Amino acid sequence: MKTLVIIPTYNESENIRQIITAVLGQSSSVQVLIVDDNSPDGTSQIVEEMKKDDIRIHLHTRPRKMGLGSAYVAGFKYALKKDFDYIMEMDADFSHDPTMIPKMIETAKEADLVIGSRYIKGINVVNWPLSRLILSYLAAYYVRVITGMVIKDPTGGFKCFRREVLEEIELDDILSDGYSFQIEMNYRVWLKRFKIKEIPIIFTDRRVGQSKMSKKIIREAIFVVWRLKFLQITGKIPCITIKS
């Protein structure tokens, strides 16, 4: 059973070598795909060098900064084409602990989508300012109220999908590109009645490098929830029961 860990990058040269090494060290069945948006700091060049020594490292370079959501969609399509069984999302900055990968894969044997949750058992976030923590927690509550999903951490980006889930999602119809992409993917999976399971993780703010969070990303997340709800009500987002 092959697992592909997809890591979108933009200016992650300070982290990329260490995160790839840590991810591949979890299991011989794990491979990694870096989707790099033409980072000017040489991120993709580092990955190219690492590829020469390990066939489990894959690289997809895009011409410019194109966004988180489209990076993951490109990675999903690559994973399906290459017949991976489990497809994971993960950040490059060690905010997601690579040692949790085996646990997430094991959990995916009994669930269709596994979410590494910051809020399933209290609040497990390290090094965030109080204002950002409150904003994130309230955003999660807001999403649950509007969509009806019972997911405690709908904006989290540490996930493991079974390939059957992504085969049923209309990837070319994805609307969101920022952090709201996580909300939309969860919503589409939930509407199709796949089994979603959250497991607790400890989220640690990035060690080095610059955060990609912005006011534009926050605004997109606020409004996309209503757009998704409208599309679901009008039947433009399929709601189909899938038996896994």
C-alpha positions in Angstrom: 0.0 0.0 0.0 1.8 3.1 -1.3 1.4 6.5 0.4 2.2 9.9 -1.3 2.7 12.9 1.0 2.0 16.1 -0.9 3.9 19.2 0.3 3.2 22.5 -1.5 6.1 25.0 -1.2 7.0 28.6 -1.8 10.3 29.8 -0.4 10.9 26.9 1.9 14.6 26.4 1.3 15.3 26.6 5.0 12.9 23.6 5.7 12.7 21.5 2.6 15.7 19.2 3.1 14.8 18.4 6.7 11.1 17.9 6.1 11.7 15.5 3.1 14.2 13.4 5.2 11.8 13.3 8.1 8.8 12.2 6.0 10.6 9.5 4.1 12.1 8.2 7.4 8.6 7.2 8.6 8.2 4.2 6.3 9.6 2.6 3.2 6.1 2.7 1.6 6.0 6.5 1.9 6.9 8.8 -1.0 6.9 12.6 -1.2 5.8 15.0 -3.9 6.9 18.6 -3.6 4.7 21.0 -5.6 6.8 24.2 -5.8 5.5 27.5 -7.2 8.8 28.6 -8.7 10.3 29.7 -5.4 12.9 32.4 -5.9 14.9 31.1 -2.9 15.9 27.8 -4.7 13.6 25.4 -3.0 13.0 23.3 -6.2 16.8 23.2 -6.9 17.3 21.6 -3.5 14.6 19.0 -4.2 16.2 18.3 -7.7 19.5 17.5 -6.0 17.8 15.2 -3.4 15.9 13.4 -6.2 19.2 12.1 -7.7 19.7 9.9 -4.6 16.2 8.8 -3.8 13.5 7.6 -6.2 10.8 8.2 -3.6 11.2 12.0 -4.0 9.0 13.6 -6.7 8.9 17.2 -7.9 6.2 19.2 -9.7 7.4 22.8 -10.5 4.8 25.4 -11.5 5.6 28.6 -13.3 4.5 31.1 -10.6 2.8 31.4 -7.3 -0.6 29.9 -8.0 -2.0 29.1 -4.6 -2.4 26.3 -2.0 -5.6 24.7 -3.4 -4.5 24.3 -6.9 -1.1 22.9 -5.7 -3.0 20.2 -3.8 -5.3 19.5 -6.8 -2.2 19.0 -9.0 -0.8 16.7 -6.4 -4.0 14.7 -6.1 -4.1 14.2 -9.9 -0.5 13.0 -9.8 -1.2 10.6 -7.0 -4.2 9.1 -8.8 -2.2 8.8 -12.1 0.6 7.0 -10.3 -1.7 4.6 -8.4 -1.0 5.6 -4.8 -3.4 4.1 -2.2 -3.2 6.8 0.4 -2.7 10.5 -0.3 -1.6 12.9 2.4 -1.5 16.7 2.8 1.2 18.2 4.9 2.9 21.6 5.5 6.6 22.1 4.8 7.4 24.0 8.0 7.2 21.2 10.6 3.9 22.6 12.0 2.7 19.1 11.2 4.7 16.4 13.0 6.1 13.8 10.5 6.1 11.1 13.2 2.2 11.2 13.0 2.3 9.9 9.5 2.2 6.1 10.4 -0.7 6.8 12.8 -2.7 8.6 10.1 -2.1 5.8 7.6 -3.1 3.2 10.1 -6.3 5.1 10.9 -7.1 5.4 7.2 -7.6 1.7 7.1 -10.9 2.2 8.8 -11.8 5.7 7.6 -11.9 7.4 4.2 -10.5 10.7 5.3 -8.3 11.2 8.4 -7.8 14.7 9.7 -5.1 15.6 12.1 -7.1 17.8 14.5 -5.9 20.6 16.7 -9.2 20.8 18.5 -10.6 17.3 18.9 -9.2 17.1 22.4 -9.1 20.6 23.8 -6.7 23.1 22.0 -3.4 21.7 21.0 -1.5 24.6 19.4 2.0 25.7 20.3 3.6 29.2 19.7 0.5 31.0 18.3 -0.4 34.4 19.5 -3.7 34.5 21.4 -5.4 36.6 18.7 -4.6 34.0 16.0 -5.7 31.1 18.2 -9.0 32.8 18.9 -9.5 33.5 15.2 -8.8 29.9 14.2 -11.0 28.4 16.9 -13.9 30.8 16.1 -13.5 30.1 12.4 -13.8 26.3 13.0 -17.1 27.0 15.0 -18.4 29.3 12.2 -17.8 26.6 9.6 -19.6 23.9 11.6 -22.6 26.2 12.2 -23.0 27.2 8.5 -22.2 23.8 6.9 -23.6 21.4 9.5 -20.4 19.4 9.5 -19.4 17.9 12.8 -15.7 18.3 12.1 -13.9 20.0 15.0 -11.0 21.3 12.9 -12.4 21.9 9.4 -9.5 24.3 8.4 -6.7 21.9 9.4 -4.2 20.9 6.6 -2.8 17.6 7.9 -4.8 14.9 6.2 -4.8 11.5 4.7 -7.3 10.5 2.0 -8.0 7.0 0.6 -7.6 7.2 -3.2 -11.3 6.1 -3.6 -12.3 9.4 -2.0 -10.4 11.6 -4.5 -11.6 9.5 -7.4 -15.2 10.5 -6.4 -14.5 14.2 -5.9 -14.8 16.5 -8.9 -11.3 18.0 -8.6 -11.7 20.3 -11.6 -14.7 21.9 -9.9 -12.9 23.0 -6.7 -13.6 26.7 -6.1 -11.2 27.6 -3.3 -7.5 28.2 -3.4 -6.4 29.5 0.0 -7.0 27.9 3.4 -10.7 27.6 2.5 -9.6 24.8 0.2 -9.4 22.6 3.3 -13.0 23.5 4.2 -14.3 22.8 0.7 -12.6 19.4 0.4 -14.0 18.4 3.8 -17.5 19.6 2.7 -17.4 17.7 -0.5 -16.2 14.5 1.2 -18.8 14.9 3.9 -21.6 15.5 1.4 -20.7 12.2 -0.3 -21.1 10.4 3.1 -17.6 9.1 3.3 -16.3 8.2 6.7 -14.3 11.1 8.3 -12.2 10.6 11.4 -10.3 13.1 13.4 -7.2 12.2 15.5 -5.5 14.6 17.9 -2.2 16.3 16.8 -0.1 19.0 18.3 0.3 21.9 15.9 3.5 23.8 16.3 3.9 27.2 14.5 6.6 27.2 11.9 10.3 26.9 13.0 11.7 29.2 10.3 10.5 31.0 7.3 7.5 33.3 6.8 3.9 32.5 7.4 1.6 32.5 4.3 -1.5 33.6 6.2 -3.0 36.9 5.0 -6.2 39.0 5.3 -7.2 37.9 1.8 -7.0 34.3 2.8 -9.2 34.9 5.9 -11.8 36.8 3.8 -11.9 34.0 1.3 -12.5 31.5 4.0 -15.4 33.5 5.4 -17.3 33.9 2.2 -16.6 30.5 0.6 -18.6 28.7 3.3 -21.8 30.5 2.2 -21.0 29.9 -1.5 -20.5 26.2 -0.9 -23.8 26.0 1.1 -25.7 27.7 -1.7 -24.2 25.4 -4.4 -25.1 22.4 -2.3 -28.7 23.6 -1.8 -29.1 24.3 -5.5 -27.7 20.9 -6.4 -24.5 22.1 -8.0 -22.4 20.2 -5.6 -23.2 16.5 -5.8 -24.5 14.8 -2.6 -24.2 11.1 -3.1 -24.0 8.3 -0.6 -20.8 6.3 -1.2 -20.2 3.0 0.5 -16.5 2.5 1.3 
